[in-house]
Structure formats: C-alpha cells, structure tokens
Amino acid sequence: MPSNEVIQGLGLDDYKFGFVTDSEPVFKTRPGLDTDIVRQISARKDEPEWMLKRRLKALRIYESKPMPQWGGDLSELQETLDQTYFYVKPQEQMERSWDDVPENIKETFERLGIPEAERRILAGVGAQYDSEMVYHSLKEEWEAKGVIFDSIEDGLRNHPELFRKHFGTVIPAADNKFAALNSAVWSGGSFVYIPPGVQLETPLQAYFRVNQERLGQFERTLIIADEGSRAHYIEGCTAPVYSTDSFHSGVIEIVVNRDAFFRYTTIQNWSNNMYNLVTQRAL
C-alpha cells in the first residue's frame, strides 16, 4: 500500500475523523531533527535570542536522555522520528475572522463542528492545523475584562514579561525526554491568562488537527489563572489514519494562583498510527 494513502479495510472505516484535506503548506522543514531545524523554527517565528538559546539547550537535554523503557513499546520510535517533519506551516498568518481562513483548512474544521460550537457555547476558540494556530478568537465581553486567549506565539510576542515569568516553570525541559523535545521544537498551542477575580461562564476551547503525513505536532499551552479567577479550558485532537506513523508530544503548563479554580479537559481522538507522548501538569 502506498504510504500516502489513508488506510482502508482495517476496521477503521467508521473513524469519521480519518479524512485527509488536500492542502499544500507554505513551508516545512526537511525530515529529522538537528540544531539547524531548531534554528529554522525559531527564525520562522522571529523569536528573541533568549528563546532560541532555550530551544537549543532543550535539544541537548533531549539528546542526552535515553528513550524511556517503561510504558508502551517505543523500540521503533526513533526510526519514526528520523522520518518526521518537525515543523509544517500551513498558512502565512493566523486569522481572527473565520471568513479569512483558507477554504480547504476551514472545511476541515467545519467538518469537526468548530464554527457551530463557537457560535453556541464557547467564550473563545483556537484552531491549530499541523504546526501552527490558523485561527483564534475571544468574545469581546471577556477581552474587555482583561482575559487573554491567544496563540502561544502571540503570548510571547505581546506579553513577554508574563510569558517569560511562567514558561517552563511547571514543566522544565529537564522533566523528561519528551518535555525536552517539546521545549526544543514547540510550535502552536494557546496562551491563556485569567485576571484576578474574573470568572468565565463558558469554556475556552482549542482544537488540534494533524493533516500532514509523518508530522510531529508539538503544541505548547501555557495557562495562568490569577487569584480568585475561575475558568474551563477544553482541547480536542484528531488526525487522519495513514499507513505511516505520526507523532504528537504536547506540553501543557497550568499555573493556578491562590483561591483560583481552573478545569482542564482534553479529548484526544487520535488514529492508531499516532504516537502520543504528552506532559500535562498544574501547579
């Protein structure tokens, strides 16, 4: 069976999220990982020098740690990673209006029911396609109260002091091999800040979709719930079913301050050809 075909006839035909969207990324790195790949990712994001240094340090930590021997069988993972695209940029910029999202990408998320959910119940929505957020929105009533719900890249760009104060404090790069990998190549994910005393009445939600074959998706989500705040963040993940393996290794850091309450919900409906090795923690 050609590697670029979606698997059929293996008992997965009823997996309704297994469809593939015909789309051409604006940029992707070559397969595999080294310092040049890390530098390309950082340069594409126009990051400050301190973040590039953190990425390169995390790569060294990742390379120094052995593959875990507990849990699932990872004996063939390195072979998969050698053929993995660590960064695939689907479009030139993230959009704030759903109408501005490219039609082929928009169709993918519409099949997942995202615009309908946004209209009905959600305070804010983020949508990631392969390595980047393609859409992010927050209802004006919450934005007026100081709530920040943005891509992780815009969190770094627009709120550098708040970002740097908390990034990597809940899950440092040295926590485990795959936290180090994420810290080296992270791309996409959400940046959330709930101001003191603000209580969101409806959830924030982010969707993560893998489309590219042999993709590694490494979203990084940083959530700060300030004193006395209350909120709920939901994320959902899906991918097509390919005859080759894909890899997902997200990191979610949640900082919950005094008298705050934060609920985090994740719904991961991955196909069975996906390695899913994530680190999620609240402090």
C-alpha positions as CSV (number, residue, x, y, z in Angstrom):
1,M,0.0,0.0,0.0
2,P,1.5,3.4,-0.9
3,S,2.5,5.3,2.2
4,N,0.5,8.4,1.3
5,E,-2.8,6.5,1.2
6,V,-5.3,6.6,4.1
7,I,-5.7,3.1,5.5
8,Q,-8.8,1.3,4.4
9,G,-10.2,-2.0,5.3
10,L,-8.6,-2.3,8.6
11,G,-11.6,-1.8,10.8
12,L,-11.1,1.9,10.8
13,D,-13.6,2.9,8.1
14,D,-16.0,4.2,10.7
15,Y,-13.5,6.6,12.2
16,K,-15.1,9.8,11.0
17,F,-12.1,12.0,11.7
18,G,-9.8,9.9,9.4
19,F,-10.3,12.1,6.4
20,V,-7.4,14.0,4.8
21,T,-7.6,17.5,3.4
22,D,-5.8,18.3,0.2
23,S,-3.6,21.3,1.2
24,E,-0.1,22.5,0.4
25,P,1.9,24.1,3.3
26,V,3.7,27.3,2.8
27,F,6.8,25.9,4.5
28,K,8.0,22.7,6.1
29,T,11.4,21.6,7.4
30,R,13.1,18.5,6.0
31,P,12.5,15.3,7.9
32,G,14.6,14.6,11.0
33,L,15.9,16.8,13.8
34,D,19.1,18.7,14.5
35,T,20.2,22.2,15.5
36,D,19.5,23.6,12.0
37,I,15.9,22.5,12.3
38,V,15.5,24.2,15.7
39,R,17.1,27.4,14.3
40,Q,14.7,27.3,11.4
41,I,11.7,27.0,13.6
42,S,12.8,29.9,15.8
43,A,13.7,32.1,12.8
44,R,10.3,31.5,11.2
45,K,8.7,32.7,14.4
46,D,11.1,35.7,14.7
47,E,11.8,34.9,18.3
48,P,14.0,36.7,20.7
49,E,17.5,35.3,21.2
50,W,16.8,34.1,24.7
51,M,14.1,31.7,23.4
52,L,16.4,30.3,20.7
53,K,19.0,29.6,23.4
54,R,16.4,27.8,25.5
55,R,15.4,25.7,22.5
56,L,19.0,24.7,21.8
57,K,19.6,23.9,25.4
58,A,16.5,21.7,25.4
59,L,17.6,19.9,22.3
60,R,20.9,19.0,24.1
61,I,18.8,17.7,27.1
62,Y,16.6,15.7,24.8
63,E,19.6,14.1,23.0
64,S,21.3,13.2,26.4
65,K,18.3,11.4,27.8
66,P,17.7,7.7,26.9
67,M,14.4,6.5,25.4
68,P,12.1,5.5,28.3
69,Q,11.8,1.8,28.9
70,W,8.6,1.8,30.8
71,G,5.1,2.2,29.3
72,G,4.4,1.5,25.7
73,D,6.8,-0.1,23.2
74,L,9.0,2.7,21.8
75,S,11.6,0.5,20.2
76,E,10.7,1.8,16.7
77,L,10.1,5.4,17.7
78,Q,13.5,6.7,16.7
79,E,13.1,5.3,13.2
80,T,9.7,7.2,13.0
81,L,11.3,10.4,14.3
82,D,14.1,10.2,11.7
83,Q,11.3,10.5,9.0
84,T,9.2,13.0,10.8
85,Y,8.5,16.6,9.7
86,F,9.1,18.6,12.9
87,Y,7.6,21.8,11.6
88,V,4.9,22.3,8.9
89,K,3.5,25.8,8.4
90,P,0.0,25.6,6.8
91,Q,-0.6,29.3,6.0
92,E,1.2,32.7,6.3
93,Q,-0.6,34.1,9.3
94,M,-3.2,33.3,12.0
95,E,-6.6,34.8,11.3
96,R,-9.0,36.5,13.7
97,S,-12.0,36.1,11.4
98,W,-13.2,32.7,10.4
99,D,-14.1,34.0,7.0
100,D,-10.4,34.7,6.3
101,V,-9.2,31.2,7.0
102,P,-8.2,29.4,3.7
103,E,-11.2,27.4,2.4
104,N,-9.6,24.0,2.4
105,I,-8.5,24.4,6.1
106,K,-11.8,25.9,7.0
107,E,-13.7,23.0,5.5
108,T,-11.6,20.6,7.7
109,F,-12.7,22.3,10.9
110,E,-16.2,22.8,9.8
111,R,-16.4,19.0,9.4
112,L,-15.3,18.8,13.0
113,G,-18.1,21.2,14.0
114,I,-16.0,24.1,15.3
115,P,-17.8,27.2,14.0
116,E,-21.1,25.8,15.2
117,A,-19.7,25.2,18.7
118,E,-18.2,28.7,18.8
119,R,-21.5,30.3,18.0
120,R,-23.4,28.3,20.5
121,I,-21.5,28.0,23.7
122,L,-17.8,29.0,23.8
123,A,-16.1,32.1,25.2
124,G,-13.2,31.7,22.8
125,V,-11.9,29.3,20.2
126,G,-8.4,28.4,18.8
127,A,-7.8,26.0,15.9
128,Q,-4.4,24.5,15.1
129,Y,-3.6,22.8,11.8
130,D,-0.4,20.9,11.7
131,S,2.3,23.1,13.4
132,E,0.5,26.4,13.7
133,M,-2.6,28.0,15.0
134,V,-4.6,29.1,12.0
135,Y,-7.5,30.8,13.9
136,H,-8.0,32.4,17.3
137,S,-10.9,34.4,18.7
138,L,-12.2,35.6,22.1
139,K,-15.6,37.2,22.7
140,E,-15.4,40.9,23.3
141,E,-17.0,40.7,26.7
142,W,-14.2,38.7,28.1
143,E,-11.5,40.6,26.3
144,A,-12.9,43.8,28.0
145,K,-12.3,42.1,31.4
146,G,-8.6,41.5,30.6
147,V,-8.8,37.8,29.6
148,I,-6.1,36.8,27.2
149,F,-6.7,33.9,24.9
150,D,-4.2,33.8,22.1
151,S,-1.7,31.6,20.3
152,I,1.4,30.8,22.3
153,E,3.5,32.7,19.8
154,D,1.4,35.9,20.3
155,G,1.7,35.3,24.0
156,L,5.5,35.5,23.7
157,R,5.3,38.4,21.3
158,N,2.7,40.6,23.1
159,H,3.1,39.7,26.7
160,P,6.8,38.9,27.0
161,E,7.2,39.5,30.8
162,L,4.2,37.4,31.8
163,F,5.2,34.7,29.3
164,R,8.9,34.5,30.5
165,K,7.9,34.5,34.1
166,H,5.9,31.3,33.8
167,F,7.1,29.5,30.7
168,G,8.9,26.3,31.7
169,T,8.3,26.7,35.4
170,V,5.7,23.9,35.7
171,I,7.3,21.6,33.3
172,P,11.0,22.4,32.7
173,A,12.9,21.0,29.8
174,A,14.7,18.5,32.0
175,D,11.5,17.0,33.3
176,N,11.6,14.1,30.8
177,K,12.9,13.3,27.4
178,F,9.7,14.4,25.6
179,A,9.2,17.5,27.6
180,A,12.8,18.4,26.4
181,L,11.8,17.6,22.8
182,N,8.8,19.8,23.0
183,S,10.8,22.6,24.6
184,A,13.2,22.4,21.6
185,V,10.7,22.4,18.8
186,W,7.4,23.6,20.2
187,S,5.0,25.3,17.8
188,G,1.4,26.3,18.2
189,G,-0.8,26.0,21.3
190,S,-2.6,28.5,23.4
191,F,-1.6,31.3,25.8
192,V,-4.3,31.9,28.4
193,Y,-4.4,34.5,31.2
194,I,-7.4,34.9,33.5
195,P,-7.2,38.1,35.6
196,P,-7.8,38.3,39.4
197,G,-11.4,37.7,40.2
198,V,-12.6,37.1,36.7
199,Q,-14.9,34.0,36.3
200,L,-15.5,32.8,32.8
201,E,-19.1,31.5,32.5
202,T,-18.4,29.5,29.3
203,P,-15.4,27.4,28.3
204,L,-12.4,28.3,26.1
205,Q,-11.7,25.6,23.6
206,A,-8.8,24.7,21.3
207,Y,-8.7,22.2,18.5
208,F,-5.6,20.4,17.2
209,R,-5.7,18.8,13.9
210,V,-2.9,16.8,12.2
211,N,-3.2,16.6,8.4
212,Q,0.4,16.2,7.0
213,E,1.6,12.7,6.8
214,R,4.6,11.9,9.0
215,L,4.1,15.1,11.0
216,G,5.3,15.8,14.5
217,Q,2.9,18.1,16.3
218,F,4.4,19.8,19.4
219,E,1.9,22.4,20.7
220,R,2.8,24.3,23.9
221,T,0.0,25.6,26.0
222,L,0.6,28.0,28.9
223,I,-2.3,28.9,31.2
224,I,-2.2,31.3,34.1
225,A,-5.2,31.6,36.4
226,D,-4.7,34.6,38.7
227,E,-6.0,34.9,42.2
228,G,-9.7,34.2,42.7
229,S,-10.3,33.5,39.0
230,R,-12.3,30.6,37.5
231,A,-12.3,29.1,34.0
232,H,-12.5,26.0,32.0
233,Y,-10.3,25.1,29.0
234,I,-11.1,22.2,26.7
235,E,-8.9,20.8,23.9
236,G,-9.7,18.3,21.2
237,C,-7.3,16.4,19.0
238,T,-7.8,14.4,15.8
239,A,-5.7,13.1,12.9
240,P,-6.1,11.1,9.7
241,V,-5.2,7.4,9.5
242,Y,-2.1,6.9,7.4
243,S,-0.1,3.7,6.8
244,T,2.9,5.6,8.3
245,D,3.3,6.7,11.9
246,S,2.9,10.2,13.2
247,F,4.0,11.8,16.4
248,H,2.4,14.1,19.0
249,S,4.1,15.4,22.0
250,G,2.4,18.4,23.6
251,V,3.2,20.2,26.8
252,I,0.5,21.9,28.9
253,E,1.5,24.1,31.8
254,I,-1.2,25.4,34.2
255,V,-0.4,27.9,36.9
256,V,-3.2,28.2,39.4
257,N,-2.9,31.1,41.9
258,R,-4.4,31.4,45.3
259,D,-8.2,30.9,45.5
260,A,-8.4,30.3,41.8
261,F,-10.1,27.3,40.1
262,F,-9.2,26.0,36.7
263,R,-10.6,23.0,34.9
264,Y,-8.6,21.5,32.1
265,T,-10.3,18.9,29.8
266,T,-8.7,17.1,26.9
267,I,-10.4,14.9,24.4
268,Q,-7.9,13.0,22.3
269,N,-9.4,11.0,19.4
270,W,-6.2,10.1,17.7
271,S,-5.9,7.4,15.0
272,N,-4.0,4.3,15.9
273,N,-0.9,5.2,13.9
274,M,-0.2,8.1,16.2
275,Y,2.5,8.1,19.0
276,N,1.0,10.3,21.7
277,L,3.5,11.3,24.4
278,V,2.4,14.4,26.3
279,T,3.2,16.1,29.6
280,Q,0.4,17.9,31.3
281,R,0.6,19.4,34.8
282,A,-0.9,22.1,37.0
283,L,0.8,23.9,39.9
